[in-house]
Amino acid sequence: MQKKNLRNLFIFGGLLVAFSLPFLIPAATRLSDRSTAVEKGKLSSEAERFETRGDYKIKGGKVVFDFELINHYPEAKELQFGSGQQFEIVIRDEKDEEVYRYSEGKAFTLALVFRNIDPGASLAWQDRWDMRDQEGKMVSPGRYRAEIEIMPIPNEDDERIEASQLRTSIEFTLAEAEELGLNEDGIITSAAAKGIIAELADDVMHAISNRDGENLAAYVHPKKGVRFTPYTYVNLEEDLVFTPPAVRSFFTDQHVYCWGSYDGTGDPINLTPSEYYSRFVYSADFLNAEEIGYNEVLSSGNMLENQFEVYESPIVVEYYFPGFNPDYMGMDWRSLRLVFEEDGDDWKLTGVIHNQWTI
């Protein structure tokens, strides 16, 4: 009797387990689903962040850094900056010594700047380093590291952004100057300059020789304009700068401007643009110049040469006539220099320097 009751008890217990199993399995599955949901929620939370990315390229004798701050949040974000400085870049050499700091020697406006970033969008910046250290000397070949930091100030309405989200670093190698197309002074070599600018310079010279202000304006730097220098030495206080719209109307402008001072007398150069063009721009048929130099000085007078100090990593194309009348023994030489500087990925005209024998 006891054995029979015991057997019935086991049968009842087995049926109870079998009957409960379908209900227990879904419960376990729901627990697993909930755990997965928690993990997904964690990943989603981690994905809601900012991210700083950067890259570099070596072009025109400079290291060009392009970097951006990406918004991975599902909503637009507003960032505020306490001044005109929105980022900092510090470059260190293999010994971890600082060789360049973006903000060094710069002045920034002290005003709040607000910038919005849509979801999935980014804010982008660029900086160009001329491969010189803080003393103005060309750095040595080797490994370098650029440390980049975006510099928003805390917003009372938002949580503080983690510092790691606002920083990135880029490691790169600088080869010998010659391999980069630079001379020992960090200036683009003549051969490299010719390969970069010859065709563009020829187009600009055609526009100048044809007195085509409309076409010439398209080659002028959109932000810096083009500076006109009557005698070799670039005078930042006296030389006139024309914007692209002003160049467009250059040959129809009847206003009289003061372009500087005449050599020898010191009298003011008061001329219309067309008069200045005839006297201090196309004073000879430079389109058919006897010699053309690229980042090399062909003419030499008694005035200081400062175009490579004034202009930022330029390419200077010189159109040169060594003389016209043998009786003057070369003292009637003439040259015209076109100065080009980079504007993003393009080269733009920023200077027109007339050169001749001076007293």
Summary of the structure (lengths in Angstrom):
residues: 359
radius of gyration: 33.8
end to end distance: 137.5
largest distance: 145.5
contacts: 991
relative contact order: 0.10
helix: 27%
strand: 33%
